[in-house]
């Protein structure tokens, strides 16, 4: 195992939820902690979000919802990504709200509720244009009929309706209003059938930050919880959010080399003059993007250094320059308040900061900052 360490400032997550609650303007906050809380650690991140006032927790996989319950969370939890294999009995017994997108999934939930003689709480997912989960507006009446019949039998409680936006990170994109209009049409259909919903939810992080008229009863921020806004703050202040993840490693070797020295596999970097190289104990097995060679930076002793050449499985090299104060044992910050950001790494690797934090956090144990 390399020297790379991932640390999480859970107080930052608490702070970010508080900021988002203020922006939600009366809507409750569902803190999305799917995918191990975007690599930040499911249980401690969830606890931090609750401390900031998150009324709900949202996870994609049913197993994550059950893990939250097993970890002691007693608040409202919502899960949405499953087919007919959904562990509905366990979810109903654990008092977890479930998304329903099709008659087949609803049938599986109803069967489990009948066996348990306990109603399931369901939210109808409406595909308003993303093309992923959800029932189309055309097929919603049929699914609604089944849900209403099951509710009349005491097998389900239809408590919510929801959808997800495709282009919310481009606040002026025409699809946002088109999807919102489709969602309102779905809500009208549900209301015409005499159903009073507890929660209607559409807004992700970007929509929470930019479109207050689309907050409805509940907002579902994800990446913003972790201090990484998906859009630029016009004020240049990241909306007051604080990044929670830091990634650091160690300089394990410092050595002088002549001009013309090839560095790392295939010599994609060659020293232009006599210089000093530093070897960092971290590589693509730890989440360092191989594509970031010759592009991404690290911070050592207050200065930024670009990766020199290819990233290897468990190490990479930086060119420290001919007169350096860097020594073996120094800390190299890949991501942190004193170094590059996850967004910097995303730009270097031609990806998004979501993937950066999931990748680093998913491949290493987390420590509290």
C-alpha positions as CSV (number, residue, x, y, z in Angstrom):
1,X,0.0,0.0,0.0
2,X,1.3,3.5,-0.9
3,X,1.6,6.4,1.5
4,X,-1.4,8.1,0.0
5,X,-4.0,9.2,2.6
6,X,-7.5,10.5,2.2
7,X,-8.9,12.7,5.0
8,X,-12.4,14.1,5.3
9,X,-13.5,17.3,7.1
10,X,-16.9,16.2,8.3
11,X,-17.5,19.6,9.8
12,X,-17.3,21.0,6.3
13,X,-20.2,18.6,5.3
14,X,-22.3,19.9,8.2
15,X,-21.5,23.5,7.2
16,X,-22.4,22.8,3.6
17,X,-25.8,21.4,4.5
18,X,-26.5,24.5,6.6
19,X,-25.6,26.7,3.6
20,X,-27.8,24.6,1.3
21,X,-30.7,24.7,3.8
22,X,-30.5,28.5,3.6
23,X,-30.6,28.4,-0.2
24,X,-33.5,26.0,-0.2
25,X,-35.8,28.8,1.0
26,X,-38.2,26.7,3.0
27,X,-37.8,23.4,1.2
28,X,-36.4,20.5,3.2
29,X,-32.9,19.1,2.2
30,X,-32.3,15.5,1.2
31,X,-28.6,14.9,1.5
32,X,-27.5,12.5,-1.3
33,X,-25.0,10.2,0.2
34,X,-24.9,7.5,-2.5
35,X,-21.7,5.8,-3.7
36,X,-20.2,5.9,-0.2
37,X,-21.1,9.6,0.1
38,X,-19.2,10.3,-3.2
39,X,-16.2,8.6,-1.6
40,X,-16.4,10.5,1.7
41,X,-17.7,7.6,3.8
42,X,-21.4,6.7,4.0
43,X,-22.0,6.6,7.7
44,X,-19.9,9.6,9.0
45,X,-20.9,11.7,6.0
46,X,-24.6,10.9,6.7
47,X,-24.2,11.8,10.4
48,X,-22.5,15.1,9.4
49,X,-25.4,15.9,7.0
50,X,-27.9,15.2,9.7
51,X,-26.0,17.5,12.1
52,X,-26.4,20.2,9.5
53,X,-30.1,19.7,9.4
54,X,-30.7,17.3,6.5
55,X,-34.3,16.1,6.9
56,X,-33.7,13.2,4.5
57,X,-30.9,11.0,3.2
58,X,-30.9,9.8,-0.4
59,X,-29.0,6.7,-1.7
60,X,-29.2,5.0,-5.1
61,X,-28.8,1.4,-3.9
62,X,-31.1,-0.3,-1.4
63,X,-28.1,-1.8,0.4
64,X,-26.9,1.7,1.2
65,X,-30.2,2.5,2.7
66,X,-30.1,-0.7,4.9
67,X,-26.5,0.1,5.9
68,X,-27.7,3.6,7.1
69,X,-30.4,1.9,9.2
70,X,-27.9,-0.6,10.5
71,X,-25.6,2.2,11.4
72,X,-28.2,3.8,13.6
73,X,-29.8,6.5,11.4
74,X,-33.5,6.8,12.3
75,X,-34.6,9.6,10.0
76,X,-36.3,9.5,6.6
77,X,-34.3,7.7,3.9
78,X,-35.0,7.4,0.2
79,X,-33.6,4.8,-2.3
80,X,-34.3,4.6,-6.0
81,X,-32.1,2.4,-8.1
82,X,-33.4,-1.2,-8.5
83,X,-35.6,-3.4,-10.6
84,X,-37.9,-6.2,-9.6
85,X,-35.2,-7.8,-7.5
86,X,-35.6,-4.9,-5.0
87,X,-35.3,-6.2,-1.4
88,X,-38.7,-4.7,-0.6
89,X,-39.4,-6.7,2.5
90,X,-36.2,-5.5,4.1
91,X,-36.8,-1.9,3.0
92,X,-40.3,-1.8,4.3
93,X,-39.3,-3.4,7.6
94,X,-36.5,-0.7,7.9
95,X,-39.0,2.1,7.2
96,X,-37.2,3.2,4.0
97,X,-39.0,5.2,1.3
98,X,-38.8,3.6,-2.2
99,X,-38.9,4.9,-5.7
100,X,-41.3,3.2,-8.2
101,X,-40.8,3.5,-12.0
102,X,-42.8,0.7,-13.4
103,X,-45.8,-1.7,-12.8
104,X,-43.3,-4.5,-12.3
105,X,-41.4,-2.9,-9.5
106,X,-44.6,-1.7,-7.9
107,X,-45.9,-5.3,-8.1
108,X,-42.8,-6.5,-6.2
109,X,-43.3,-3.8,-3.5
110,X,-46.9,-4.6,-3.2
111,X,-46.2,-8.4,-2.8
112,X,-43.7,-7.6,0.0
113,X,-46.1,-5.3,1.8
114,X,-48.8,-7.9,1.6
115,X,-46.5,-10.5,3.2
116,X,-45.5,-8.1,6.0
117,X,-49.0,-6.7,6.4
118,X,-47.4,-3.3,6.5
119,X,-47.7,-0.5,3.9
120,X,-44.7,0.6,1.8
121,X,-43.9,4.3,1.4
122,X,-43.4,5.0,-2.3
123,X,-42.4,7.9,-4.5
124,X,-43.4,7.8,-8.2
125,X,-40.4,8.5,-10.4
126,X,-41.3,10.5,-13.6
127,X,-39.1,10.5,-16.6
128,X,-39.4,14.2,-17.6
129,X,-36.6,14.0,-20.2
130,X,-33.4,12.5,-18.8
131,X,-34.2,9.1,-20.2
132,X,-33.1,7.2,-17.1
133,X,-35.3,6.1,-14.2
134,X,-38.9,7.0,-14.2
135,X,-42.2,6.4,-15.9
136,X,-43.1,8.5,-19.0
137,X,-45.9,11.0,-18.8
138,X,-47.8,8.9,-21.3
139,X,-47.6,5.8,-19.0
140,X,-48.0,7.6,-15.7
141,X,-51.8,7.2,-15.6
142,X,-51.6,3.4,-15.7
143,X,-49.0,3.2,-13.0
144,X,-50.9,5.7,-10.9
145,X,-54.1,3.5,-11.2
146,X,-52.1,0.6,-9.7
147,X,-50.6,2.7,-7.0
148,X,-54.0,4.1,-6.0
149,X,-55.6,0.7,-5.9
150,X,-52.8,-0.6,-3.7
151,X,-53.1,2.4,-1.4
152,X,-56.8,1.6,-1.1
153,X,-55.9,-1.9,0.1
154,X,-53.5,-0.4,2.7
155,X,-50.5,-1.9,0.9
156,X,-48.7,1.3,-0.1
157,X,-48.7,5.0,0.8
158,X,-48.1,7.2,-2.1
159,X,-46.1,10.0,-0.4
160,X,-44.0,11.5,-3.2
161,X,-43.2,12.2,-6.8
162,X,-39.9,13.1,-8.2
163,X,-37.7,13.5,-11.3
164,X,-34.2,14.4,-12.2
165,X,-32.7,17.1,-14.5
166,X,-30.4,16.5,-17.4
167,X,-28.8,20.0,-17.9
168,X,-29.1,21.7,-14.5
169,X,-25.4,22.5,-14.5
170,X,-26.1,24.9,-17.4
171,X,-28.7,27.1,-15.6
172,X,-30.1,28.7,-18.8
173,X,-30.5,25.5,-20.8
174,X,-33.9,25.2,-22.3
175,X,-34.4,21.6,-21.2
176,X,-34.7,22.7,-17.5
177,X,-38.0,24.5,-18.1
178,X,-39.2,21.8,-20.4
179,X,-38.6,19.1,-17.8
180,X,-40.1,21.3,-15.0
181,X,-43.2,21.8,-17.1
182,X,-43.5,18.0,-17.7
183,X,-43.0,17.4,-13.9
184,X,-45.8,19.9,-13.2
185,X,-48.0,18.1,-15.6
186,X,-47.3,14.9,-13.8
187,X,-48.1,16.5,-10.5
188,X,-51.4,17.8,-11.9
189,X,-52.4,14.3,-13.0
190,X,-51.6,13.0,-9.5
191,X,-53.6,15.8,-7.9
192,X,-56.6,15.2,-10.2
193,X,-56.8,11.7,-8.8
194,X,-57.2,13.1,-5.3
195,X,-53.7,12.2,-4.0
196,X,-52.1,14.7,-1.7
197,X,-48.4,14.2,-1.8
198,X,-46.1,14.8,1.1
199,X,-43.1,15.7,-1.0
200,X,-42.4,16.7,-4.6
201,X,-38.7,16.8,-5.5
202,X,-36.8,17.8,-8.6
203,X,-33.8,19.9,-7.7
204,X,-30.2,18.5,-7.6
205,X,-27.2,20.6,-6.5
206,X,-27.1,22.9,-9.4
207,X,-30.8,23.5,-9.4
208,X,-30.7,24.1,-5.6
209,X,-28.1,26.8,-6.1
210,X,-29.7,28.5,-9.1
211,X,-33.4,27.8,-9.5
212,X,-35.4,28.5,-6.3
213,X,-38.7,28.3,-8.2
214,X,-38.0,24.6,-8.8
215,X,-37.3,23.6,-5.2
216,X,-40.8,22.3,-4.5
217,X,-41.0,20.6,-1.1
218,X,-37.6,19.0,-1.1
219,X,-34.2,19.5,-2.7
220,X,-31.6,16.8,-3.3
221,X,-28.1,18.2,-3.4
222,X,-25.3,15.7,-3.9
223,X,-21.9,17.0,-5.0
224,X,-22.5,20.4,-3.3
225,X,-22.7,18.6,0.1
226,X,-19.0,17.9,-0.3
227,X,-18.0,21.5,-1.1
228,X,-17.8,21.1,-4.9
229,X,-20.5,23.3,-6.6
230,X,-21.3,21.9,-10.1
231,X,-21.4,25.5,-11.5
232,X,-19.4,28.6,-11.1
233,X,-20.4,31.0,-8.4
234,X,-20.9,34.5,-10.1
235,X,-19.4,36.0,-6.9
236,X,-16.4,33.7,-7.1
237,X,-16.9,32.4,-3.6
238,X,-18.1,28.8,-4.3
239,X,-21.5,29.7,-2.8
240,X,-19.9,29.6,0.6
241,X,-19.3,25.8,0.4
242,X,-16.2,24.2,1.9
243,X,-14.5,21.2,0.2
244,X,-14.5,18.2,2.6
245,X,-11.8,15.9,1.0
246,X,-8.1,16.2,1.2
247,X,-5.6,13.8,-0.4
248,X,-2.0,13.7,0.5
249,X,1.1,11.5,0.1
250,X,4.8,11.5,0.8
251,X,7.9,12.3,-1.1
252,X,9.9,9.1,-0.8
253,X,13.0,9.9,-2.8
254,X,14.8,13.1,-4.0
255,X,17.6,12.9,-6.5
256,X,19.6,15.1,-8.8
257,X,19.6,14.2,-12.5
258,X,21.3,15.7,-15.7
259,X,19.6,17.4,-18.6
260,X,18.1,14.9,-21.0
261,X,17.0,12.4,-18.4
262,X,13.9,10.5,-19.4
263,X,11.3,10.2,-16.7
264,X,8.9,7.3,-16.1
265,X,7.6,4.9,-18.7
266,X,8.1,5.8,-22.4
267,X,10.0,8.9,-21.4
268,X,7.1,11.2,-22.0
269,X,8.9,13.8,-20.0
270,X,12.6,14.6,-20.5
271,X,14.4,17.0,-18.2
272,X,15.3,20.2,-20.1
273,X,18.3,21.0,-17.8
274,X,20.1,19.6,-14.7
275,X,17.4,19.3,-12.1
276,X,16.1,17.4,-9.0
277,X,13.3,14.8,-9.2
278,X,10.9,13.9,-6.4
279,X,9.2,10.5,-6.2
280,X,5.7,10.5,-4.8
281,X,4.2,7.4,-3.2
282,X,0.8,7.2,-5.0
283,X,-0.3,6.0,-8.4
284,X,-3.3,4.9,-10.4
285,X,-4.0,2.0,-8.1
286,X,-4.7,4.7,-5.5
287,X,-6.9,6.8,-7.7
288,X,-4.3,9.0,-9.3
289,X,-5.5,9.4,-12.9
290,X,-3.0,8.0,-15.4
291,X,-4.3,10.5,-17.9
292,X,-3.1,13.3,-15.6
293,X,0.6,12.7,-16.4
294,X,2.4,16.0,-17.4
295,X,-0.8,17.9,-16.5
296,X,-1.9,17.6,-12.8
297,X,-0.1,19.3,-10.0
298,X,0.8,18.6,-6.4
299,X,1.8,21.0,-3.6
300,X,5.0,20.6,-1.6
301,X,6.3,23.1,0.8
302,X,4.0,25.8,-0.5
303,X,4.8,25.4,-4.2
304,X,3.0,23.6,-7.1
305,X,4.8,21.0,-9.1
306,X,3.5,19.3,-12.3
307,X,3.6,15.5,-12.6
308,X,6.6,14.7,-14.8
309,X,5.8,11.9,-17.3
310,X,3.4,8.9,-16.9
311,X,1.7,8.1,-13.6
312,X,2.6,4.5,-12.6
313,X,0.6,2.0,-10.6
314,X,1.9,3.1,-7.2
315,X,4.2,6.2,-7.8
316,X,4.8,9.2,-9.9
317,X,7.5,11.8,-10.4
318,X,7.6,15.6,-10.2
319,X,10.4,17.9,-11.4
320,X,11.4,19.9,-8.4
321,X,13.8,22.2,-10.3
322,X,17.6,22.6,-9.8
323,X,17.5,24.4,-6.5
324,X,14.8,22.9,-4.3
325,X,14.2,22.8,-0.6
326,X,12.1,19.6,-0.9
327,X,13.3,16.7,1.1
328,X,12.4,13.0,1.5
329,X,9.5,12.7,3.9
330,X,7.8,16.0,2.9
331,X,4.1,16.0,2.4
332,X,2.8,16.2,-1.1
333,X,-0.8,17.5,-1.3
334,X,-2.8,16.3,-4.2
335,X,-6.1,17.8,-3.1
336,X,-6.6,20.1,-0.1
337,X,-7.0,23.6,1.1
338,X,-3.3,24.1,0.8
339,X,-3.0,22.6,-2.7
340,X,-4.9,21.8,-5.9
341,X,-8.6,21.1,-5.9
342,X,-10.7,18.2,-7.1
343,X,-11.8,20.4,-10.0
344,X,-8.1,21.1,-10.9
345,X,-7.6,17.3,-11.1
346,X,-10.8,16.9,-13.1
347,X,-9.5,19.4,-15.7
348,X,-6.1,17.7,-15.8
349,X,-7.7,14.2,-16.4
350,X,-10.5,15.5,-18.7
351,X,-13.3,14.4,-16.3
352,X,-15.5,15.8,-13.6
353,X,-14.8,16.5,-10.0
354,X,-17.5,13.9,-9.0
355,X,-15.3,11.2,-10.5
356,X,-12.2,12.5,-8.8
357,X,-13.6,12.4,-5.2
358,X,-15.4,9.1,-5.8
359,X,-12.2,7.6,-7.2
360,X,-9.8,8.8,-4.5
361,X,-12.3,8.1,-1.7
362,X,-13.5,4.8,-3.1
363,X,-10.0,3.3,-3.2
364,X,-8.8,4.3,0.2
365,X,-9.9,4.2,3.9
366,X,-11.0,7.7,5.1
367,X,-9.6,9.5,8.1
368,X,-11.3,12.4,9.9
369,X,-9.5,15.7,9.2
